[in-house]
Structure formats: C-alpha cells, structure tokens
Amino acid sequence: MLRGYFDESVSCGGSAFTLAGFLAEESEWDSLVREWAGRLKQDGLTYFHATDCAGGWNDFSTLSGDQRIALDTDLIAFITRRRLAGFAVSVANKDFDELIKGSDVAKAVLTESPYFIAMQLVVRWICDEVKKSFPNEPAVDFMFEENNVVSGQAKQIYEELKRKNPELSAFMGSLSYGLKKENIPLQVADELAFEAAKNVGNWIDGTRYR
C-alpha cells in the first residue's frame, strides 16, 4: 500500500507557497518513523518542525545552533536512505494574487488560496506517476497537515478531481488530515516543504540559492 504525506510552507519573504511531501510503501514509513522518533528522543524532543528548528524557536530553543544543525542533518540523511518519492509544487504568491485580482474567472477557478491548485497538481502528478510505473498498485492514500481554513473545501475539491479524471480515479484512495505533532510522516513532509519553499523563494527573490 502506497501512502503519501504532505505539508505546506511559505518562503521566509512570503514570495512562494509550497505544498510538498513523500510517497512510500507502508513498510518504508514504519521503519523511518522508528528511526526518526529515536533521533528526536536523543535531543529530548517529541516532534520536529523545520521552521522552529531553523530558527531555534519553541521546543527547539533549548538546543544550540550546532545541535539543531546536527539534528536536521541526521533527519535528512534518514530520508535519503529510504525509498521515498518526493513531490513539491510551488506557487509564486505575487503572480497568483495578480491573476485572481485581475480575473473573476481565474478567481472562481483558483479560489483565493494557492493551496487548492497546489493540492490538485500534487495529487494529479502522483497518480500519473503511479499509473505509469505501478499500474497494479492499490489506490494511494493521501494525508495532509490539518488546516481548518482549507481542509473542508479541499475534500470537496478532491472528490471533484476524482470525478473529472476517471483515468486517475482508480489511483486516488482516501484523503485525510492529521496533526503534525502526532504524525511523524507529516513531519517528514514538513522537512521537504520547508526546504522547497526556501529554495523557490530564494530563486524568486534573487537571493542565495541552496
């Protein structure tokens, strides 16, 4: 069974919105969860949040800069050693805002948040890849970080996407939302979303690219 976990992030300057995460077999997730939890425990942590780790905020305020870098480095190494497929979609916020302000049609289609177009693109992309590479796999189950502002509408859009794309609907399993603090795979997704948003934001802003 393939499961995908996804989180959202905004670049530091606010120029880019990103939705990103990983797709993997349940066995890969199970192994990574154990490894990830063990590494967090070494630093007295119960969860990982990339922004807090980078800034030394909240539960990460007790760690030195070197400790936070070491933690992040180890967690990224865990990810790279696993059979995970990463997916990230970014939207330039300025372009998005100008588009929906300049066209009622665009606003009706895209809504007022880049979240929904990013979610649809991620789901379509993943289902296209699964259909092409693993046509006999069961449908993919998707979990996204809980977001009270968008979760209800996102479920409606997901069902509409399934209805309008019968060639992909067989690969679209359940859609659920969870809390990052309670779900390590969402923390893994947060790592990718943070890095992808930062890189795209740097590219848009013309600043340092990592």
Secondary structure, 3 states (H helix, E strand, C coil): CEEEEEEEEECCCCCEEEEEEEEEEHHHHHHHHHHHHHHHHHCCCCCCCHHHHHHCCHHHHHCCHHHHHHHHHHHHHHHHHCCCEEEEEEEEHHHHHHHHHHCHHHHHHHCCCHHHHHHHHHHHHHHHHHHHHCCCCCCEEEEEECCCCCHHHHHHHHHHHHHHCHHHHCCEEEEEEECHHHCHHHHHHHHHHHHHHHHHHHHHHCCCCC
